[in-house]
């Protein structure tokens, strides 16, 4: 299934947040193997999503993404522009 | 992705239940364990992935007693 740019961005943000919280947990629970498995799963998932995003919608990061011809970074909405971001609403939680 | 739940959720207790070598007049915090998490979608809304850390505070409006709807 093809995801829209916003859906993909939201999914990446969600997973990144999930990874941060798991990371904090693992710092104090380094022997929790199930949590490590979950952490690794999420990291792999978000990596894959980032690649897909990069392929379909251009560069997500300025210095960690490949570009098609011509240079794509300047085509993106900038992160501080409203239409770059998705709306976080209760309904789609 | 599905909400993560530990292998045996009914057997998973989210904190240690026995504190050993306790001394008088010292405070102890039981060690917590991960039994389940919210889904990534829900986590981002709630600000935490850990159900035990989430408290749904309600907004207090003028003239209303806390907790009333």
Backbone of each chain as nested JSON, in Angstrom:
{
  "chains": [
    {"id": "A", "residues": [
      {"number": 1, "name": "UNK", "atoms": {"N": [0.839, -1.203, 0.0], "CA": [0.0, 0.0, 0.0], "C": [0.872, 1.251, 0.0]}},
      {"number": 2, "name": "UNK", "atoms": {"N": [0.531, 2.154, -0.875], "CA": [1.282, 3.407, -0.961], "C": [0.827, 4.369, 0.138]}},
      {"number": 3, "name": "UNK", "atoms": {"N": [1.773, 4.909, 0.882], "CA": [1.417, 5.865, 1.925], "C": [1.645, 7.271, 1.392]}},
      {"number": 4, "name": "UNK", "atoms": {"N": [0.793, 8.203, 1.832], "CA": [1.005, 9.594, 1.443], "C": [2.22, 10.13, 2.188]}},
      {"number": 5, "name": "UNK", "atoms": {"N": [2.705, 11.277, 1.741], "CA": [3.883, 11.862, 2.353], "C": [3.646, 12.128, 3.85]}},
      {"number": 6, "name": "UNK", "atoms": {"N": [2.455, 12.676, 4.147], "CA": [2.116, 12.973, 5.539], "C": [2.005, 11.723, 6.395]}},
      {"number": 7, "name": "UNK", "atoms": {"N": [1.378, 10.701, 5.85], "CA": [1.236, 9.437, 6.583], "C": [2.61, 8.863, 6.907]}},
      {"number": 8, "name": "UNK", "atoms": {"N": [3.473, 8.939, 5.919], "CA": [4.806, 8.381, 6.087], "C": [5.597, 9.163, 7.145]}},
      {"number": 9, "name": "UNK", "atoms": {"N": [5.465, 10.483, 7.069], "CA": [6.154, 11.35, 8.032], "C": [5.65, 11.083, 9.448]}},
      {"number": 10, "name": "UNK", "atoms": {"N": [4.335, 10.887, 9.568], "CA": [3.744, 10.631, 10.868], "C": [4.24, 9.299, 11.424]}},
      {"number": 11, "name": "UNK", "atoms": {"N": [4.249, 8.301, 10.563], "CA": [4.698, 6.961, 10.957], "C": [6.164, 7.002, 11.439]}},
      {"number": 12, "name": "UNK", "atoms": {"N": [6.985, 7.75, 10.705], "CA": [8.396, 7.871, 11.072], "C": [8.524, 8.564, 12.429]}},
      {"number": 13, "name": "UNK", "atoms": {"N": [7.738, 9.629, 12.62], "CA": [7.773, 10.356, 13.895], "C": [7.34, 9.455, 15.046]}},
      {"number": 14, "name": "UNK", "atoms": {"N": [6.271, 8.692, 14.811], "CA": [5.766, 7.781, 15.844], "C": [6.823, 6.763, 16.242]}},
      {"number": 15, "name": "UNK", "atoms": {"N": [7.415, 6.16, 15.236], "CA": [8.418, 5.129, 15.525], "C": [9.654, 5.724, 16.193]}},
      {"number": 16, "name": "UNK", "atoms": {"N": [10.066, 6.904, 15.743], "CA": [11.216, 7.563, 16.367], "C": [10.944, 7.83, 17.849]}},
      {"number": 17, "name": "UNK", "atoms": {"N": [9.729, 8.282, 18.135], "CA": [9.371, 8.536, 19.533], "C": [9.389, 7.239, 20.34]}},
      {"number": 18, "name": "UNK", "atoms": {"N": [8.822, 6.21, 19.757], "CA": [8.77, 4.893, 20.398], "C": [10.18, 4.403, 20.725]}},
      {"number": 19, "name": "UNK", "atoms": {"N": [11.079, 4.602, 19.761], "CA": [12.471, 4.173, 19.927], "C": [13.157, 4.947, 21.053]}},
      {"number": 20, "name": "UNK", "atoms": {"N": [12.889, 6.24, 21.141], "CA": [13.496, 7.052, 22.204], "C": [13.071, 6.542, 23.586]}},
      {"number": 21, "name": "UNK", "atoms": {"N": [11.77, 6.285, 23.742], "CA": [11.286, 5.842, 25.047], "C": [11.83, 4.453, 25.399]}},
      {"number": 22, "name": "UNK", "atoms": {"N": [11.884, 3.565, 24.413], "CA": [12.445, 2.236, 24.653], "C": [13.928, 2.326, 25.005]}},
      {"number": 23, "name": "UNK", "atoms": {"N": [14.61, 3.213, 24.328], "CA": [16.03, 3.454, 24.578], "C": [16.254, 3.838, 26.05]}},
      {"number": 24, "name": "UNK", "atoms": {"N": [15.418, 4.769, 26.545], "CA": [15.534, 5.199, 27.94], "C": [15.314, 4.031, 28.893]}},
      {"number": 25, "name": "UNK", "atoms": {"N": [14.318, 3.208, 28.56], "CA": [14.021, 2.031, 29.396], "C": [15.21, 1.078, 29.409]}},
      {"number": 26, "name": "UNK", "atoms": {"N": [15.778, 0.851, 28.229], "CA": [16.878, -0.119, 28.131], "C": [18.14, 0.349, 28.859]}},
      {"number": 27, "name": "UNK", "atoms": {"N": [18.308, 1.646, 28.99], "CA": [19.463, 2.149, 29.739], "C": [19.465, 1.645, 31.181]}},
      {"number": 28, "name": "UNK", "atoms": {"N": [18.243, 1.461, 31.727], "CA": [18.175, 0.969, 33.108], "C": [17.801, -0.506, 33.187]}},
      {"number": 29, "name": "UNK", "atoms": {"N": [17.442, -1.099, 32.039], "CA": [17.077, -2.527, 32.013], "C": [17.823, -3.23, 30.88]}},
      {"number": 30, "name": "UNK", "atoms": {"N": [19.157, -3.236, 30.923], "CA": [19.922, -3.737, 29.774], "C": [19.765, -5.234, 29.507]}},
      {"number": 31, "name": "UNK", "atoms": {"N": [19.161, -5.984, 30.445], "CA": [19.029, -7.432, 30.247], "C": [17.643, -7.852, 29.765]}},
      {"number": 32, "name": "UNK", "atoms": {"N": [16.768, -6.897, 29.497], "CA": [15.419, -7.237, 29.037], "C": [15.463, -7.59, 27.549]}},
      {"number": 33, "name": "UNK", "atoms": {"N": [15.561, -8.884, 27.274], "CA": [15.792, -9.301, 25.883], "C": [14.593, -9.003, 24.99]}},
      {"number": 34, "name": "UNK", "atoms": {"N": [13.383, -9.105, 25.55], "CA": [12.2, -8.825, 24.724], "C": [12.15, -7.36, 24.318]}},
      {"number": 35, "name": "UNK", "atoms": {"N": [12.549, -6.489, 25.241], "CA": [12.57, -5.06, 24.918], "C": [13.632, -4.761, 23.856]}},
      {"number": 36, "name": "UNK", "atoms": {"N": [14.76, -5.463, 23.936], "CA": [15.809, -5.259, 22.927], "C": [15.314, -5.704, 21.555]}},
      {"number": 37, "name": "UNK", "atoms": {"N": [14.611, -6.85, 21.526], "CA": [14.051, -7.335, 20.26], "C": [13.078, -6.308, 19.676]}},
      {"number": 38, "name": "UNK", "atoms": {"N": [12.21, -5.797, 20.538], "CA": [11.234, -4.788, 20.103], "C": [11.945, -3.54, 19.578]}},
      {"number": 39, "name": "UNK", "atoms": {"N": [12.968, -3.117, 20.318], "CA": [13.756, -1.944, 19.925], "C": [14.366, -2.159, 18.535]}},
      {"number": 40, "name": "UNK", "atoms": {"N": [15.001, -3.329, 18.354], "CA": [15.628, -3.62, 17.063], "C": [14.61, -3.646, 15.922]}},
      {"number": 41, "name": "UNK", "atoms": {"N": [13.441, -4.25, 16.194], "CA": [12.366, -4.284, 15.196], "C": [11.997, -2.874, 14.749]}},
      {"number": 42, "name": "UNK", "atoms": {"N": [11.796, -2.007, 15.745], "CA": [11.375, -0.637, 15.443], "C": [12.444, 0.107, 14.651]}},
      {"number": 43, "name": "UNK", "atoms": {"N": [13.702, -0.086, 15.037], "CA": [14.791, 0.593, 14.333], "C": [14.845, 0.139, 12.876]}},
      {"number": 44, "name": "UNK", "atoms": {"N": [14.674, -1.162, 12.646], "CA": [14.689, -1.667, 11.275], "C": [13.508, -1.128, 10.481]}},
      {"number": 45, "name": "UNK", "atoms": {"N": [12.336, -1.095, 11.141], "CA": [11.129, -0.585, 10.469], "C": [11.285, 0.863, 10.03]}},
      {"number": 46, "name": "UNK", "atoms": {"N": [11.834, 1.685, 10.933], "CA": [11.917, 3.109, 10.637], "C": [13.01, 3.368, 9.592]}},
      {"number": 47, "name": "UNK", "atoms": {"N": [14.023, 2.525, 9.6], "CA": [15.079, 2.621, 8.597], "C": [14.49, 2.396, 7.2]}},
      {"number": 48, "name": "UNK", "atoms": {"N": [13.685, 1.335, 7.115], "CA": [13.018, 0.976, 5.863], "C": [12.095, 2.113, 5.405]}},
      {"number": 49, "name": "UNK", "atoms": {"N": [11.333, 2.661, 6.373], "CA": [10.418, 3.762, 6.055], "C": [11.169, 4.988, 5.545]}},
      {"number": 50, "name": "UNK", "atoms": {"N": [12.315, 5.289, 6.195], "CA": [13.121, 6.441, 5.78], "C": [13.594, 6.267, 4.337]}},
      {"number": 51, "name": "UNK", "atoms": {"N": [14.015, 5.027, 4.009], "CA": [14.46, 4.755, 2.639], "C": [13.317, 4.957, 1.656]}},
      {"number": 52, "name": "UNK", "atoms": {"N": [12.126, 4.445, 2.036], "CA": [10.957, 4.6, 1.157], "C": [10.599, 6.069, 0.982]}},
      {"number": 53, "name": "UNK", "atoms": {"N": [10.623, 6.794, 2.105], "CA": [10.319, 8.221, 2.044], "C": [11.282, 8.914, 1.091]}},
      {"number": 54, "name": "UNK", "atoms": {"N": [12.539, 8.587, 1.273], "CA": [13.594, 9.183, 0.45], "C": [13.356, 8.917, -1.039]}},
      {"number": 55, "name": "UNK", "atoms": {"N": [12.899, 7.682, -1.315], "CA": [12.684, 7.274, -2.695], "C": [11.495, 8.02, -3.31]}},
      {"number": 56, "name": "UNK", "atoms": {"N": [10.387, 8.129, -2.517], "CA": [9.154, 8.695, -3.067], "C": [9.06, 10.219, -2.947]}},
      {"number": 57, "name": "UNK", "atoms": {"N": [9.528, 10.747, -1.834], "CA": [9.231, 12.151, -1.558], "C": [10.465, 13.019, -1.39]}},
      {"number": 58, "name": "UNK", "atoms": {"N": [11.618, 12.497, -1.689], "CA": [12.805, 13.337, -1.626], "C": [13.533, 13.241, -0.302]}},
      {"number": 59, "name": "UNK", "atoms": {"N": [14.363, 14.234, -0.053], "CA": [15.295, 14.145, 1.064], "C": [14.632, 14.5, 2.394]}},
      {"number": 60, "name": "UNK", "atoms": {"N": [14.844, 13.625, 3.362], "CA": [14.289, 13.858, 4.691], "C": [15.287, 14.621, 5.549]}},
      {"number": 61, "name": "UNK", "atoms": {"N": [16.553, 14.319, 5.384], "CA": [17.612, 15.017, 6.109], "C": [18.584, 15.619, 5.096]}},
      {"number": 62, "name": "UNK", "atoms": {"N": [19.168, 16.746, 5.472], "CA": [20.02, 17.453, 4.524], "C": [21.318, 16.706, 4.243]}},
      {"number": 63, "name": "UNK", "atoms": {"N": [21.844, 16.035, 5.239], "CA": [23.17, 15.452, 5.041], "C": [23.199, 13.94, 5.201]}},
      {"number": 64, "name": "UNK", "atoms": {"N": [22.007, 13.323, 5.147], "CA": [21.992, 11.877, 5.34], "C": [21.032, 11.204, 4.357]}},
      {"number": 65, "name": "UNK", "atoms": {"N": [20.771, 11.875, 3.247], "CA": [19.861, 11.325, 2.249], "C": [20.482, 11.493, 0.867]}},
      {"number": 66, "name": "UNK", "atoms": {"N": [20.144, 10.544, -0.013], "CA": [20.622, 10.694, -1.388], "C": [19.63, 11.558, -2.16]}},
      {"number": 67, "name": "UNK", "atoms": {"N": [20.088, 12.148, -3.24], "CA": [19.224, 13.004, -4.043], "C": [19.175, 12.517, -5.478]}},
      {"number": 68, "name": "UNK", "atoms": {"N": [17.979, 12.644, -6.087], "CA": [17.879, 12.429, -7.526], "C": [18.419, 13.678, -8.22]}},
      {"number": 69, "name": "UNK", "atoms": {"N": [18.44, 13.641, -9.563], "CA": [18.792, 14.828, -10.338], "C": [17.511, 15.598, -10.671]}},
      {"number": 70, "name": "UNK", "atoms": {"N": [17.415, 16.871, -10.602], "CA": [18.404, 17.768, -9.989], "C": [18.312, 17.731, -8.472]}},
      {"number": 71, "name": "UNK", "atoms": {"N": [19.12, 18.486, -7.817], "CA": [19.192, 18.554, -6.348], "C": [17.809, 18.741, -5.734]}},
      {"number": 72, "name": "UNK", "atoms": {"N": [17.425, 17.842, -4.801], "CA": [16.04, 17.805, -4.33], "C": [15.751, 18.58, -3.061]}},
      {"number": 73, "name": "UNK", "atoms": {"N": [16.779, 18.851, -2.302], "CA": [16.551, 19.449, -0.973], "C": [15.744, 20.744, -1.065]}},
      {"number": 74, "name": "UNK", "atoms": {"N": [16.047, 21.552, -2.075], "CA": [15.389, 22.85, -2.188], "C": [13.941, 22.752, -2.664]}},
      {"number": 75, "name": "UNK", "atoms": {"N": [13.494, 21.555, -3.09], "CA": [12.104, 21.379, -3.515], "C": [11.156, 21.085, -2.365]}},
      {"number": 76, "name": "UNK", "atoms": {"N": [11.713, 20.6, -1.268], "CA": [10.86, 20.193, -0.155], "C": [10.271, 21.4, 0.553]}},
      {"number": 77, "name": "UNK", "atoms": {"N": [9.063, 21.208, 1.151], "CA": [8.669, 22.234, 2.113], "C": [9.646, 22.158, 3.283]}},
      {"number": 78, "name": "UNK", "atoms": {"N": [10.016, 23.305, 3.864], "CA": [10.956, 23.275, 4.979], "C": [10.237, 22.83, 6.245]}},
      {"number": 79, "name": "UNK", "atoms": {"N": [10.977, 22.23, 7.153], "CA": [10.324, 21.683, 8.355], "C": [9.536, 22.708, 9.165]}},
      {"number": 80, "name": "UNK", "atoms": {"N": [9.88, 23.984, 9.06], "CA": [9.164, 24.986, 9.855], "C": [7.942, 25.537, 9.117]}},
      {"number": 81, "name": "UNK", "atoms": {"N": [7.681, 25.039, 7.919], "CA": [6.465, 25.454, 7.21], "C": [5.297, 24.566, 7.602]}},
      {"number": 82, "name": "UNK", "atoms": {"N": [4.114, 25.154, 7.668], "CA": [2.959, 24.425, 8.182], "C": [2.666, 23.156, 7.379]}},
      {"number": 83, "name": "UNK", "atoms": {"N": [2.759, 23.271, 6.052], "CA": [2.383, 22.11, 5.242], "C": [3.429, 20.996, 5.246]}},
      {"number": 84, "name": "UNK", "atoms": {"N": [4.535, 21.222, 5.946], "CA": [5.503, 20.14, 6.108], "C": [4.993, 19.13, 7.123]}},
      {"number": 85, "name": "UNK", "atoms": {"N": [4.241, 19.631, 8.11], "CA": [3.869, 18.807, 9.254], "C": [2.458, 18.266, 9.174]}},
      {"number": 86, "name": "UNK", "atoms": {"N": [2.27, 17.11, 9.795], "CA": [0.937, 16.528, 9.905], "C": [0.282, 17.067, 11.167]}},
      {"number": 87, "name": "UNK", "atoms": {"N": [-1.045, 16.99, 11.208], "CA": [-1.782, 17.389, 12.4], "C": [-1.878, 16.194, 13.324]}},
      {"number": 88, "name": "UNK", "atoms": {"N": [-1.602, 16.435, 14.602], "CA": [-1.722, 15.36, 15.578], "C": [-3.05, 15.529, 16.295]}},
      {"number": 89, "name": "UNK", "atoms": {"N": [-4.016, 14.668, 15.957], "CA": [-5.342, 14.807, 16.561], "C": [-5.736, 13.542, 17.291]}},
      {"number": 90, "name": "UNK", "atoms": {"N": [-6.642, 13.712, 18.232], "CA": [-7.094, 12.6, 19.071], "C": [-7.664, 11.477, 18.217]}},
      {"number": 91, "name": "UNK", "atoms": {"N": [-8.357, 11.864, 17.147], "CA": [-9.064, 10.901, 16.318], "C": [-8.183, 9.829, 15.716]}},
      {"number": 92, "name": "UNK", "atoms": {"N": [-6.978, 10.209, 15.286], "CA": [-6.129, 9.205, 14.642], "C": [-5.073, 8.639, 15.584]}},
      {"number": 93, "name": "UNK", "atoms": {"N": [-5.335, 8.741, 16.89], "CA": [-4.373, 8.174, 17.84], "C": [-4.52, 6.659, 17.895]}}
    ]},
    {"id": "B", "residues": [
      {"number": 1, "name": "UNK", "atoms": {"N": [1.658, -1.337, 13.588], "CA": [2.201, -2.397, 14.435], "C": [1.319, -2.622, 15.654]}},
      {"number": 2, "name": "UNK", "atoms": {"N": [1.221, -3.87, 16.053], "CA": [0.414, -4.225, 17.221], "C": [1.015, -3.634, 18.487]}},
      {"number": 3, "name": "UNK", "atoms": {"N": [0.159, -3.441, 19.465], "CA": [0.653, -3.055, 20.779], "C": [1.469, -4.22, 21.328]}},
      {"number": 4, "name": "UNK", "atoms": {"N": [2.637, -3.878, 21.832], "CA": [3.501, -4.929, 22.34], "C": [3.029, -5.402, 23.711]}},
      {"number": 5, "name": "UNK", "atoms": {"N": [2.951, -6.695, 23.88], "CA": [2.645, -7.251, 25.194], "C": [3.653, -8.355, 25.479]}},
      {"number": 6, "name": "UNK", "atoms": {"N": [4.117, -8.424, 26.694], "CA": [5.104, -9.434, 27.055], "C": [4.551, -10.836, 26.815]}},
      {"number": 7, "name": "UNK", "atoms": {"N": [5.449, -11.812, 26.754], "CA": [5.086, -13.172, 26.369], "C": [3.898, -13.715, 27.176]}},
      {"number": 8, "name": "UNK", "atoms": {"N": [3.923, -13.531, 28.481], "CA": [2.822, -14.016, 29.3], "C": [2.233, -12.837, 30.075]}},
      {"number": 9, "name": "UNK", "atoms": {"N": [1.356, -12.064, 29.403], "CA": [0.882, -10.816, 29.987], "C": [0.192, -11.01, 31.335]}},
      {"number": 10, "name": "UNK", "atoms": {"N": [-0.528, -12.151, 31.474], "CA": [-1.241, -12.354, 32.737], "C": [-0.269, -12.67, 33.876]}},
      {"number": 11, "name": "UNK", "atoms": {"N": [0.931, -13.124, 33.497], "CA": [1.906, -13.452, 34.531], "C": [2.895, -12.314, 34.761]}},
      {"number": 12, "name": "UNK", "atoms": {"N": [2.835, -11.302, 33.89], "CA": [3.802, -10.214, 33.993], "C": [3.369, -9.224, 35.068]}},
      {"number": 13, "name": "UNK", "atoms": {"N": [4.207, -9.037, 36.054], "CA": [3.926, -8.051, 37.105], "C": [4.856, -6.862, 36.865]}},
      {"number": 14, "name": "UNK", "atoms": {"N": [4.285, -5.652, 36.725], "CA": [5.1, -4.531, 36.249], "C": [6.093, -3.96, 37.26]}},
      {"number": 15, "name": "UNK", "atoms": {"N": [6.261, -4.614, 38.394], "CA": [7.266, -4.119, 39.343], "C": [7.732, -5.258, 40.23]}},
      {"number": 16, "name": "UNK", "atoms": {"N": [8.875, -5.087, 40.851], "CA": [9.322, -6.134, 41.773], "C": [8.44, -6.104, 43.007]}},
      {"number": 17, "name": "UNK", "atoms": {"N": [8.166, -7.276, 43.537], "CA": [7.182, -7.355, 44.621], "C": [7.847, -7.59, 45.978]}},
      {"number": 18, "name": "UNK", "atoms": {"N": [9.111, -7.952, 45.963], "CA": [9.804, -8.186, 47.228], "C": [11.04, -7.299, 47.295]}},
      {"number": 19, "name": "UNK", "atoms": {"N": [11.157, -6.532, 48.36], "CA": [12.361, -5.735, 48.562], "C": [13.217, -6.423, 49.608]}},
      {"number": 20, "name": "UNK", "atoms": {"N": [14.477, -6.643, 49.252], "CA": [15.353, -7.349, 50.185], "C": [16.369, -6.4, 50.796]}},
      {"number": 21, "name": "UNK", "atoms": {"N": [16.921, -6.833, 51.91], "CA": [17.944, -6.075, 52.624], "C": [17.53, -4.64, 52.916]}},
      {"number": 22, "name": "UNK", "atoms": {"N": [16.304, -4.485, 53.359], "CA": [15.846, -3.128, 53.652], "C": [16.401, -2.649, 54.994]}},
      {"number": 23, "name": "UNK", "atoms": {"N": [16.676, -1.365, 55.055], "CA": [17.153, -0.77, 56.301], "C": [16.108, 0.202, 56.814]}},
      {"number": 24, "name": "UNK", "atoms": {"N": [16.128, 0.426, 58.093], "CA": [15.184, 1.359, 58.689], "C": [15.434, 2.776, 58.188]}},
      {"number": 25, "name": "UNK", "atoms": {"N": [14.376, 3.537, 58.078], "CA": [14.449, 4.961, 57.75], "C": [15.109, 5.244, 56.401]}},
      {"number": 26, "name": "UNK", "atoms": {"N": [15.023, 4.287, 55.481], "CA": [15.496, 4.554, 54.12], "C": [14.359, 4.301, 53.141]}},
      {"number": 27, "name": "UNK", "atoms": {"N": [14.3, 5.127, 52.112], "CA": [13.218, 4.989, 51.133], "C": [13.643, 4.028, 50.028]}},
      {"number": 28, "name": "UNK", "atoms": {"N": [12.702, 3.224, 49.557], "CA": [12.984, 2.289, 48.471], "C": [11.933, 2.438, 47.379]}},
      {"number": 29, "name": "UNK", "atoms": {"N": [12.39, 2.397, 46.156], "CA": [11.459, 2.411, 45.031], "C": [11.536, 1.049, 44.357]}},
      {"number": 30, "name": "UNK", "atoms": {"N": [10.412, 0.33, 44.259], "CA": [10.463, -0.979, 43.601], "C": [10.873, -0.84, 42.133]}},
      {"number": 31, "name": "UNK", "atoms": {"N": [11.728, -1.729, 41.677], "CA": [12.173, -1.72, 40.294], "C": [11.0, -2.085, 39.388]}},
      {"number": 32, "name": "UNK", "atoms": {"N": [10.863, -1.349, 38.275], "CA": [9.732, -1.607, 37.383], "C": [10.155, -2.424, 36.165]}},
      {"number": 33, "name": "UNK", "atoms": {"N": [9.221, -3.205, 35.634], "CA": [9.481, -4.012, 34.442], "C": [8.486, -3.676, 33.339]}},
      {"number": 34, "name": "UNK", "atoms": {"N": [8.908, -3.908, 32.114], "CA": [8.05, -3.634, 30.955], "C": [7.142, -4.823, 30.676]}},
      {"number": 35, "name": "UNK", "atoms": {"N": [5.844, -4.634, 30.831], "CA": [4.895, -5.702, 30.512], "C": [4.191, -5.437, 29.19]}},
      {"number": 36, "name": "UNK", "atoms": {"N": [3.888, -4.182, 28.93], "CA": [3.213, -3.85, 27.672], "C": [3.512, -2.396, 27.334]}},
      {"number": 37, "name": "UNK", "atoms": {"N": [3.281, -2.041, 26.1], "CA": [3.427, -0.64, 25.698], "C": [2.172, -0.227, 24.929]}},
      {"number": 38, "name": "UNK", "atoms": {"N": [1.984, 1.077, 24.806], "CA": [0.969, 1.564, 23.874], "C": [1.464, 1.321, 22.445]}},
      {"number": 39, "name": "UNK", "atoms": {"N": [0.569, 1.411, 21.485], "CA": [0.991, 1.343, 20.085], "C": [1.765, 2.628, 19.769]}},
      {"number": 40, "name": "UNK", "atoms": {"N": [2.632, 2.616, 18.759], "CA": [3.37, 3.829, 18.41], "C": [2.464, 5.038, 18.149]}},
      {"number": 41, "name": "UNK", "atoms": {"N": [1.302, 4.815, 17.495], "CA": [0.368, 5.915, 17.206], "C": [-0.119, 6.532, 18.507]}},
      {"number": 42, "name": "UNK", "atoms": {"N": [-0.564, 5.66, 19.39], "CA": [-1.121, 6.1, 20.65], "C": [-0.035, 6.722, 21.534]}},
      {"number": 43, "name": "UNK", "atoms": {"N": [1.167, 6.179, 21.477], "CA": [2.275, 6.685, 22.301], "C": [2.584, 8.143, 22.004]}},
      {"number": 44, "name": "UNK", "atoms": {"N": [2.6, 8.473, 20.718], "CA": [2.945, 9.848, 20.336], "C": [1.901, 10.828, 20.87]}},
      {"number": 45, "name": "UNK", "atoms": {"N": [0.63, 10.428, 20.847], "CA": [-0.438, 11.267, 21.398], "C": [-0.283, 11.435, 22.903]}},
      {"number": 46, "name": "UNK", "atoms": {"N": [0.033, 10.344, 23.574], "CA": [0.034, 10.334, 25.034], "C": [1.336, 10.85, 25.621]}},
      {"number": 47, "name": "UNK", "atoms": {"N": [2.395, 10.818, 24.833], "CA": [3.679, 11.31, 25.329], "C": [4.479, 10.281, 26.087]}},
      {"number": 48, "name": "UNK", "atoms": {"N": [4.036, 9.057, 26.098], "CA": [4.818, 7.975, 26.707], "C": [4.406, 6.654, 26.07]}},
      {"number": 49, "name": "UNK", "atoms": {"N": [5.332, 5.691, 26.057], "CA": [4.956, 4.371, 25.537], "C": [4.542, 3.44, 26.679]}},
      {"number": 50, "name": "UNK", "atoms": {"N": [4.712, 3.914, 27.926], "CA": [4.49, 3.04, 29.083], "C": [3.139, 3.304, 29.751]}},
      {"number": 51, "name": "UNK", "atoms": {"N": [2.214, 2.338, 29.666], "CA": [0.904, 2.533, 30.295], "C": [0.978, 2.941, 31.774]}},
      {"number": 52, "name": "UNK", "atoms": {"N": [1.897, 2.388, 32.586], "CA": [1.899, 2.805, 33.998], "C": [2.291, 4.277, 34.205]}},
      {"number": 53, "name": "UNK", "atoms": {"N": [2.935, 4.884, 33.225], "CA": [3.363, 6.273, 33.392], "C": [2.329, 7.274, 32.893]}},
      {"number": 54, "name": "UNK", "atoms": {"N": [1.285, 6.773, 32.279], "CA": [0.318, 7.669, 31.663], "C": [-0.824, 7.963, 32.615]}},
      {"number": 55, "name": "UNK", "atoms": {"N": [-1.073, 9.237, 32.863], "CA": [-2.185, 9.633, 33.706], "C": [-3.0, 10.656, 32.935]}},
      {"number": 56, "name": "UNK", "atoms": {"N": [-4.235, 10.349, 32.741], "CA": [-5.071, 11.197, 31.906], "C": [-5.664, 12.349, 32.71]}},
      {"number": 57, "name": "UNK", "atoms": {"N": [-4.845, 13.392, 32.899], "CA": [-5.338, 14.55, 33.641], "C": [-6.446, 15.228, 32.859]}},
      {"number": 58, "name": "UNK", "atoms": {"N": [-7.475, 15.651, 33.581], "CA": [-8.554, 16.352, 32.901], "C": [-8.407, 17.845, 33.103]}},
      {"number": 59, "name": "UNK", "atoms": {"N": [-8.833, 18.584, 32.107], "CA": [-8.715, 20.026, 32.179], "C": [-9.687, 20.576, 33.235]}},
      {"number": 60, "name": "UNK", "atoms": {"N": [-9.186, 21.517, 34.023], "CA": [-10.041, 22.095, 35.043], "C": [-10.617, 23.408, 34.527]}},
      {"number": 61, "name": "UNK", "atoms": {"N": [-11.936, 23.506, 34.526], "CA": [-12.555, 24.762, 34.081], "C": [-13.077, 25.527, 35.279]}},
      {"number": 62, "name": "UNK", "atoms": {"N": [-13.179, 26.828, 35.095], "CA": [-13.613, 27.731, 36.165], "C": [-14.929, 27.258, 36.784]}},
      {"number": 63, "name": "UNK", "atoms": {"N": [-14.989, 27.195, 38.104], "CA": [-16.232, 26.888, 38.793], "C": [-16.568, 25.403, 38.867]}},
      {"number": 64, "name": "UNK", "atoms": {"N": [-15.708, 24.565, 38.31], "CA": [-16.008, 23.133, 38.339], "C": [-15.083, 22.435, 39.32]}},
      {"number": 65, "name": "UNK", "atoms": {"N": [-15.632, 21.473, 39.982], "CA": [-14.827, 20.669, 40.894], "C": [-13.986, 19.704, 40.063]}},
      {"number": 66, "name": "UNK", "atoms": {"N": [-12.746, 19.509, 40.463], "CA": [-11.853, 18.625, 39.724], "C": [-12.458, 17.231, 39.595]}},
      {"number": 67, "name": "UNK", "atoms": {"N": [-12.482, 16.729, 38.387], "CA": [-13.01, 15.389, 38.174], "C": [-14.436, 15.385, 37.65]}},
      {"number": 68, "name": "UNK", "atoms": {"N": [-15.164, 16.511, 37.831], "CA": [-16.519, 16.587, 37.282], "C": [-16.481, 16.713, 35.766]}},
      {"number": 69, "name": "UNK", "atoms": {"N": [-17.527, 16.238, 35.147], "CA": [-17.618, 16.414, 33.692], "C": [-18.62, 17.508, 33.366]}}
    ]}
  ]
}
